Amino acid sequence: MQLAERTRLAAIGEFTTGIVHELRTPLATVALALDYLRGSELPPAAARRVALATTEADRMSRLLSDVLQYARPLTLSLSTVDAHELVRRVIEDHEQLRSAGHSVDLTPPGAPPAIVNADADRLTQVILNLTTNALEASPAGGIVSWQIAASGDSVHLTVSNAGEEITPSRRERVFEPFFTTKAGGTGLGLSIVKRIIDAHGGDITVESGPDTTRFSIRLPRRAGAD
Protein backbone atom coordinates (compact mmCIF):
# COMPACT_ATOMS: atom_id res chain seq x y z
CA MET A 1 0.00 0.00 0.00
CA GLN A 2 2.79 2.47 0.92
CA LEU A 3 4.65 1.64 -2.30
CA ALA A 4 1.50 2.30 -4.34
CA GLU A 5 0.98 5.61 -2.56
CA ARG A 6 4.59 6.68 -3.15
CA THR A 7 4.24 5.74 -6.81
CA ARG A 8 1.05 7.78 -7.09
CA LEU A 9 2.63 10.82 -5.41
CA ALA A 10 5.70 10.53 -7.65
CA ALA A 11 3.46 10.49 -10.73
CA ILE A 12 1.58 13.56 -9.48
CA GLY A 13 4.87 15.33 -8.82
CA GLU A 14 6.18 14.52 -12.28
CA PHE A 15 2.93 15.69 -13.89
CA THR A 16 2.95 18.93 -11.87
CA THR A 17 6.60 19.61 -12.72
CA GLY A 18 5.83 19.21 -16.42
CA ILE A 19 2.94 21.69 -16.23
CA VAL A 20 5.07 24.24 -14.39
CA HIS A 21 7.82 24.06 -17.01
CA GLU A 22 5.24 24.43 -19.80
CA LEU A 23 3.77 27.54 -18.16
CA ARG A 24 7.09 29.20 -17.42
CA THR A 25 7.99 29.80 -21.06
CA PRO A 26 4.85 31.74 -22.07
CA LEU A 27 4.92 33.58 -18.74
CA ALA A 28 8.49 34.71 -19.46
CA THR A 29 7.31 36.01 -22.85
CA VAL A 30 4.49 37.93 -21.16
CA ALA A 31 6.93 39.39 -18.63
CA LEU A 32 9.25 40.61 -21.41
CA ALA A 33 6.32 42.28 -23.18
CA LEU A 34 5.27 43.99 -19.96
CA ASP A 35 8.83 45.22 -19.36
CA TYR A 36 8.80 46.74 -22.85
CA LEU A 37 5.47 48.45 -22.22
CA ARG A 38 6.64 49.81 -18.86
CA GLY A 39 9.46 51.57 -20.67
CA SER A 40 7.08 53.17 -23.17
CA GLU A 41 5.11 56.40 -22.96
CA LEU A 42 1.60 55.30 -22.03
CA PRO A 43 -1.58 57.10 -20.99
CA PRO A 44 -2.05 57.00 -17.20
CA ALA A 45 -4.87 54.43 -17.34
CA ALA A 46 -2.82 52.11 -19.56
CA ALA A 47 0.25 52.52 -17.34
CA ARG A 48 -1.80 51.47 -14.31
CA ARG A 49 -3.05 48.39 -16.13
CA VAL A 50 0.50 47.46 -17.15
CA ALA A 51 1.69 47.91 -13.55
CA LEU A 52 -1.11 45.66 -12.29
CA ALA A 53 -0.36 43.03 -14.95
CA THR A 54 3.33 43.12 -14.01
CA THR A 55 2.49 42.57 -10.33
CA GLU A 56 0.27 39.61 -11.21
CA ALA A 57 2.88 38.13 -13.56
CA ASP A 58 5.46 38.33 -10.75
CA ARG A 59 3.02 36.62 -8.39
CA MET A 60 2.41 33.85 -10.94
CA SER A 61 6.16 33.38 -11.31
CA ARG A 62 6.57 33.01 -7.52
CA LEU A 63 3.66 30.59 -7.41
CA LEU A 64 5.16 28.42 -10.15
CA SER A 65 8.52 28.37 -8.36
CA ASP A 66 6.84 27.35 -5.09
CA VAL A 67 4.73 24.69 -6.79
CA LEU A 68 7.83 23.27 -8.48
CA GLN A 69 9.68 23.13 -5.17
CA TYR A 70 6.69 21.56 -3.41
CA ALA A 71 6.23 18.93 -6.14
CA ARG A 72 9.86 17.80 -6.28
CA PRO A 73 11.06 14.96 -4.08
CA LEU A 74 12.68 16.36 -0.95
CA THR A 75 16.20 15.09 -0.32
CA LEU A 76 18.48 16.11 2.52
CA SER A 77 22.23 16.69 2.44
CA LEU A 78 23.06 16.15 6.09
CA SER A 79 25.95 17.66 7.99
CA THR A 80 26.75 18.84 11.51
CA VAL A 81 24.96 22.16 12.01
CA ASP A 82 24.97 24.56 14.96
CA ALA A 83 21.38 25.85 14.88
CA HIS A 84 22.28 28.89 16.99
CA GLU A 85 25.12 29.90 14.67
CA LEU A 86 23.00 29.24 11.56
CA VAL A 87 20.21 31.58 12.72
CA ARG A 88 22.76 34.25 13.65
CA ARG A 89 24.41 34.03 10.23
CA VAL A 90 21.10 34.15 8.35
CA ILE A 91 20.04 37.28 10.25
CA GLU A 92 23.39 38.99 9.61
CA ASP A 93 23.77 37.99 5.95
CA HIS A 94 20.31 38.89 4.66
CA GLU A 95 19.77 42.63 4.66
CA GLN A 96 16.09 42.29 3.75
CA LEU A 97 15.56 40.97 7.29
CA ARG A 98 16.65 44.33 8.68
CA SER A 99 13.86 46.38 7.13
CA ALA A 100 13.20 49.95 8.22
CA GLY A 101 11.26 50.14 11.46
CA HIS A 102 11.79 46.47 12.35
CA SER A 103 14.53 44.43 13.92
CA VAL A 104 15.44 40.77 14.36
CA ASP A 105 17.26 39.51 17.42
CA LEU A 106 18.63 36.21 18.66
CA THR A 107 18.51 35.37 22.36
CA PRO A 108 20.61 34.60 24.18
CA PRO A 109 23.30 35.92 21.78
CA GLY A 110 26.15 34.00 23.39
CA ALA A 111 24.42 30.66 23.94
CA PRO A 112 26.41 27.42 23.67
CA PRO A 113 26.19 25.45 20.40
CA ALA A 114 22.92 23.66 19.63
CA ILE A 115 24.16 20.90 17.34
CA VAL A 116 21.90 18.94 14.98
CA ASN A 117 22.59 16.64 12.06
CA ALA A 118 20.68 18.52 9.38
CA ASP A 119 20.61 20.04 5.91
CA ALA A 120 21.97 23.57 6.40
CA ASP A 121 20.53 24.91 3.13
CA ARG A 122 17.06 23.58 3.91
CA LEU A 123 17.15 24.99 7.44
CA THR A 124 18.28 28.34 6.05
CA GLN A 125 15.17 28.32 3.87
CA VAL A 126 13.03 27.62 6.94
CA ILE A 127 14.64 30.44 8.94
CA LEU A 128 14.26 32.93 6.09
CA ASN A 129 10.63 32.04 5.50
CA LEU A 130 9.59 32.21 9.14
CA THR A 131 11.52 35.42 9.77
CA THR A 132 10.05 37.12 6.71
CA ASN A 133 6.53 36.08 7.71
CA ALA A 134 7.08 37.36 11.25
CA LEU A 135 8.38 40.71 9.98
CA GLU A 136 5.41 41.12 7.65
CA ALA A 137 3.01 40.39 10.51
CA SER A 138 4.73 42.76 12.96
CA PRO A 139 3.55 46.32 13.63
CA ALA A 140 5.84 49.25 12.86
CA GLY A 141 8.86 49.14 15.13
CA GLY A 142 8.19 45.54 16.06
CA ILE A 143 10.89 43.07 17.09
CA VAL A 144 11.13 39.53 15.74
CA SER A 145 12.88 37.30 18.25
CA TRP A 146 14.56 33.93 17.72
CA GLN A 147 15.33 31.69 20.68
CA ILE A 148 17.45 28.53 20.41
CA ALA A 149 17.80 25.90 23.11
CA ALA A 150 19.11 22.35 23.35
CA SER A 151 17.35 19.87 25.61
CA GLY A 152 18.08 16.18 25.80
CA ASP A 153 17.94 14.64 22.34
CA SER A 154 16.30 17.69 20.74
CA VAL A 155 17.06 21.25 19.68
CA HIS A 156 14.26 23.80 19.88
CA LEU A 157 14.00 26.90 17.66
CA THR A 158 11.29 29.47 18.38
CA VAL A 159 10.49 32.66 16.48
CA SER A 160 8.00 35.14 17.91
CA ASN A 161 6.54 38.49 16.94
CA ALA A 162 3.93 40.95 18.11
CA GLY A 163 0.97 41.65 15.88
CA GLU A 164 -2.54 40.58 15.04
CA GLU A 165 -3.61 37.23 16.48
CA ILE A 166 -3.95 34.28 14.13
CA THR A 167 -7.44 33.00 14.85
CA PRO A 168 -7.88 29.33 15.88
CA SER A 169 -9.58 28.47 12.57
CA ARG A 170 -6.64 29.90 10.64
CA ARG A 171 -4.05 28.29 12.92
CA GLU A 172 -5.49 24.89 12.03
CA ARG A 173 -4.81 25.57 8.35
CA VAL A 174 -1.57 27.57 8.23
CA PHE A 175 0.46 24.59 7.02
CA GLU A 176 -2.04 23.54 4.35
CA PRO A 177 -0.89 23.97 0.73
CA PHE A 178 -2.30 27.12 -0.93
CA PHE A 179 -3.83 28.49 2.27
CA THR A 180 -2.86 32.14 2.72
CA THR A 181 -4.21 35.32 4.24
CA LYS A 182 -1.60 37.54 2.58
CA ALA A 183 -2.41 39.51 -0.56
CA GLY A 184 -0.17 38.15 -3.29
CA GLY A 185 0.90 35.16 -1.20
CA THR A 186 1.24 31.74 -2.79
CA GLY A 187 0.14 29.78 0.26
CA LEU A 188 3.01 27.32 -0.09
CA GLY A 189 5.74 28.88 2.06
CA LEU A 190 4.66 27.35 5.38
CA SER A 191 3.74 24.07 3.69
CA ILE A 192 7.30 23.82 2.38
CA VAL A 193 8.65 24.75 5.83
CA LYS A 194 6.63 21.95 7.44
CA ARG A 195 7.74 19.50 4.76
CA ILE A 196 11.40 20.30 5.48
CA ILE A 197 10.95 19.94 9.23
CA ASP A 198 9.05 16.67 8.79
CA ALA A 199 11.87 15.35 6.57
CA HIS A 200 14.29 15.98 9.46
CA GLY A 201 12.08 13.95 11.80
CA GLY A 202 11.03 17.07 13.69
CA ASP A 203 7.82 18.99 14.16
CA ILE A 204 6.57 22.57 14.00
CA THR A 205 3.67 24.19 15.87
CA VAL A 206 2.11 27.63 16.06
CA GLU A 207 0.65 29.50 19.02
CA SER A 208 -1.00 32.89 18.78
CA GLY A 209 -2.64 35.28 21.22
CA PRO A 210 -3.68 38.93 21.31
CA ASP A 211 -0.08 40.10 21.79
CA THR A 212 2.28 37.45 20.40
CA THR A 213 2.49 34.82 17.68
CA ARG A 214 5.06 32.05 18.09
CA PHE A 215 6.27 29.32 15.72
CA SER A 216 8.15 26.55 17.52
CA ILE A 217 10.35 23.93 15.86
CA ARG A 218 11.70 20.78 17.46
CA LEU A 219 14.55 19.02 15.70
CA PRO A 220 16.09 15.75 16.85
CA ARG A 221 19.85 15.97 17.16
CA ARG A 222 20.02 13.15 14.62
CA ALA A 223 17.81 13.75 11.54
CA GLY A 224 15.10 11.17 11.12
CA ALA A 225 15.18 10.17 14.77
CA ASP A 226 12.52 10.85 17.40
C-alpha positions as CSV (number, residue, x, y, z in Angstrom):
1,M,0.0,0.0,0.0
2,Q,2.8,2.5,0.9
3,L,4.6,1.6,-2.3
4,A,1.5,2.3,-4.3
5,E,1.0,5.6,-2.6
6,R,4.6,6.7,-3.1
7,T,4.2,5.7,-6.8
8,R,1.1,7.8,-7.1
9,L,2.6,10.8,-5.4
10,A,5.7,10.5,-7.7
11,A,3.5,10.5,-10.7
12,I,1.6,13.6,-9.5
13,G,4.9,15.3,-8.8
14,E,6.2,14.5,-12.3
15,F,2.9,15.7,-13.9
16,T,3.0,18.9,-11.9
17,T,6.6,19.6,-12.7
18,G,5.8,19.2,-16.4
19,I,2.9,21.7,-16.2
20,V,5.1,24.2,-14.4
21,H,7.8,24.1,-17.0
22,E,5.2,24.4,-19.8
23,L,3.8,27.5,-18.2
24,R,7.1,29.2,-17.4
25,T,8.0,29.8,-21.1
26,P,4.8,31.7,-22.1
27,L,4.9,33.6,-18.7
28,A,8.5,34.7,-19.5
29,T,7.3,36.0,-22.8
30,V,4.5,37.9,-21.2
31,A,6.9,39.4,-18.6
32,L,9.3,40.6,-21.4
33,A,6.3,42.3,-23.2
34,L,5.3,44.0,-20.0
35,D,8.8,45.2,-19.4
36,Y,8.8,46.7,-22.9
37,L,5.5,48.5,-22.2
38,R,6.6,49.8,-18.9
39,G,9.5,51.6,-20.7
40,S,7.1,53.2,-23.2
41,E,5.1,56.4,-23.0
42,L,1.6,55.3,-22.0
43,P,-1.6,57.1,-21.0
44,P,-2.0,57.0,-17.2
45,A,-4.9,54.4,-17.3
46,A,-2.8,52.1,-19.6
47,A,0.2,52.5,-17.3
48,R,-1.8,51.5,-14.3
49,R,-3.0,48.4,-16.1
50,V,0.5,47.5,-17.2
51,A,1.7,47.9,-13.5
52,L,-1.1,45.7,-12.3
53,A,-0.4,43.0,-14.9
54,T,3.3,43.1,-14.0
55,T,2.5,42.6,-10.3
56,E,0.3,39.6,-11.2
57,A,2.9,38.1,-13.6
58,D,5.5,38.3,-10.7
59,R,3.0,36.6,-8.4
60,M,2.4,33.9,-10.9
61,S,6.2,33.4,-11.3
62,R,6.6,33.0,-7.5
63,L,3.7,30.6,-7.4
64,L,5.2,28.4,-10.2
65,S,8.5,28.4,-8.4
66,D,6.8,27.3,-5.1
67,V,4.7,24.7,-6.8
68,L,7.8,23.3,-8.5
69,Q,9.7,23.1,-5.2
70,Y,6.7,21.6,-3.4
71,A,6.2,18.9,-6.1
72,R,9.9,17.8,-6.3
73,P,11.1,15.0,-4.1
74,L,12.7,16.4,-0.9
75,T,16.2,15.1,-0.3
76,L,18.5,16.1,2.5
77,S,22.2,16.7,2.4
78,L,23.1,16.1,6.1
79,S,26.0,17.7,8.0
80,T,26.7,18.8,11.5
81,V,25.0,22.2,12.0
82,D,25.0,24.6,15.0
83,A,21.4,25.8,14.9
84,H,22.3,28.9,17.0
85,E,25.1,29.9,14.7
86,L,23.0,29.2,11.6
87,V,20.2,31.6,12.7
88,R,22.8,34.2,13.7
89,R,24.4,34.0,10.2
90,V,21.1,34.2,8.3
91,I,20.0,37.3,10.2
92,E,23.4,39.0,9.6
93,D,23.8,38.0,5.9
94,H,20.3,38.9,4.7
95,E,19.8,42.6,4.7
96,Q,16.1,42.3,3.8
97,L,15.6,41.0,7.3
98,R,16.6,44.3,8.7
99,S,13.9,46.4,7.1
100,A,13.2,50.0,8.2
101,G,11.3,50.1,11.5
102,H,11.8,46.5,12.3
103,S,14.5,44.4,13.9
104,V,15.4,40.8,14.4
105,D,17.3,39.5,17.4
106,L,18.6,36.2,18.7
107,T,18.5,35.4,22.4
108,P,20.6,34.6,24.2
109,P,23.3,35.9,21.8
110,G,26.2,34.0,23.4
111,A,24.4,30.7,23.9
112,P,26.4,27.4,23.7
113,P,26.2,25.5,20.4
114,A,22.9,23.7,19.6
115,I,24.2,20.9,17.3
116,V,21.9,18.9,15.0
117,N,22.6,16.6,12.1
118,A,20.7,18.5,9.4
119,D,20.6,20.0,5.9
120,A,22.0,23.6,6.4
121,D,20.5,24.9,3.1
122,R,17.1,23.6,3.9
123,L,17.1,25.0,7.4
124,T,18.3,28.3,6.1
125,Q,15.2,28.3,3.9
126,V,13.0,27.6,6.9
127,I,14.6,30.4,8.9
128,L,14.3,32.9,6.1
129,N,10.6,32.0,5.5
130,L,9.6,32.2,9.1
131,T,11.5,35.4,9.8
132,T,10.1,37.1,6.7
133,N,6.5,36.1,7.7
134,A,7.1,37.4,11.2
135,L,8.4,40.7,10.0
136,E,5.4,41.1,7.7
137,A,3.0,40.4,10.5
138,S,4.7,42.8,13.0
139,P,3.6,46.3,13.6
140,A,5.8,49.2,12.9
141,G,8.9,49.1,15.1
142,G,8.2,45.5,16.1
143,I,10.9,43.1,17.1
144,V,11.1,39.5,15.7
145,S,12.9,37.3,18.3
146,W,14.6,33.9,17.7
147,Q,15.3,31.7,20.7
148,I,17.4,28.5,20.4
149,A,17.8,25.9,23.1
150,A,19.1,22.3,23.4
151,S,17.3,19.9,25.6
152,G,18.1,16.2,25.8
153,D,17.9,14.6,22.3
154,S,16.3,17.7,20.7
155,V,17.1,21.2,19.7
156,H,14.3,23.8,19.9
157,L,14.0,26.9,17.7
158,T,11.3,29.5,18.4
159,V,10.5,32.7,16.5
160,S,8.0,35.1,17.9
161,N,6.5,38.5,16.9
162,A,3.9,41.0,18.1
163,G,1.0,41.6,15.9
164,E,-2.5,40.6,15.0
165,E,-3.6,37.2,16.5
166,I,-3.9,34.3,14.1
167,T,-7.4,33.0,14.8
168,P,-7.9,29.3,15.9
169,S,-9.6,28.5,12.6
170,R,-6.6,29.9,10.6
171,R,-4.0,28.3,12.9
172,E,-5.5,24.9,12.0
173,R,-4.8,25.6,8.3
174,V,-1.6,27.6,8.2
175,F,0.5,24.6,7.0
176,E,-2.0,23.5,4.4
177,P,-0.9,24.0,0.7
178,F,-2.3,27.1,-0.9
179,F,-3.8,28.5,2.3
180,T,-2.9,32.1,2.7
181,T,-4.2,35.3,4.2
182,K,-1.6,37.5,2.6
183,A,-2.4,39.5,-0.6
184,G,-0.2,38.1,-3.3
185,G,0.9,35.2,-1.2
186,T,1.2,31.7,-2.8
187,G,0.1,29.8,0.3
188,L,3.0,27.3,-0.1
189,G,5.7,28.9,2.1
190,L,4.7,27.4,5.4
191,S,3.7,24.1,3.7
192,I,7.3,23.8,2.4
193,V,8.6,24.7,5.8
194,K,6.6,21.9,7.4
195,R,7.7,19.5,4.8
196,I,11.4,20.3,5.5
197,I,10.9,19.9,9.2
198,D,9.1,16.7,8.8
199,A,11.9,15.3,6.6
200,H,14.3,16.0,9.5
201,G,12.1,13.9,11.8
202,G,11.0,17.1,13.7
203,D,7.8,19.0,14.2
204,I,6.6,22.6,14.0
205,T,3.7,24.2,15.9
206,V,2.1,27.6,16.1
207,E,0.7,29.5,19.0
208,S,-1.0,32.9,18.8
209,G,-2.6,35.3,21.2
210,P,-3.7,38.9,21.3
211,D,-0.1,40.1,21.8
212,T,2.3,37.4,20.4
213,T,2.5,34.8,17.7
214,R,5.1,32.0,18.1
215,F,6.3,29.3,15.7
216,S,8.2,26.5,17.5
217,I,10.4,23.9,15.9
218,R,11.7,20.8,17.5
219,L,14.5,19.0,15.7
220,P,16.1,15.7,16.9
221,R,19.8,16.0,17.2
222,R,20.0,13.1,14.6
223,A,17.8,13.7,11.5
224,G,15.1,11.2,11.1
225,A,15.2,10.2,14.8
226,D,12.5,10.8,17.4
